[in-house]
Each structure stands twice: as structure tokens, then as C-alpha cells.
Amino acid sequence: MAVREFRQPSDAMHKARPTVADKRRAFHQMHESGCFAIPNPWDVGSALYLQGLGFKALATTSSGFAWSQ
């Protein structure tokens, strides 16, 4: 029988995911500060890329996803 090493979860794993209410509040705050750009990714790759660029919100598109297939 193999012995497994027990590891403590990282701090990132302990961080609570934002609730829907948290997300709504953050999106509302973005509108209060004036105009902002909200990009429309076509697939997971472009969504992750845009998130990496620092966009705090992304739009959705069913046709963008359909055309990416």
C-alpha cells in the first residue's frame, strides 16, 4: 500500500468564488464610473485572452460561438 503525502490547500483554493450578487454589484459599479469597453469573445480561447488583458466583464454572443465552430 502506497503512502500519500498530505498537502495543505493553497490560499487560492480557500478564496471564495464571487456570488451572483457580488458579480452584479461589480458590474453596476463599472457603469457608475462612466463608459467602458466590453468585448465580445467568440470562444473560450478569446475569452481567456481578453480576461488576461484585464477586461473585468465580457459580453456573450451565440452567433460568435456558432461561427467559431
ABEGO torsion letter per residue (X at the ends): XBBBBBBBBBAAAABBBBBAAAAAAAAAAAAAAEBBBBBBBABAAAAAAAAAAGBABBBBBAAAAAAAX
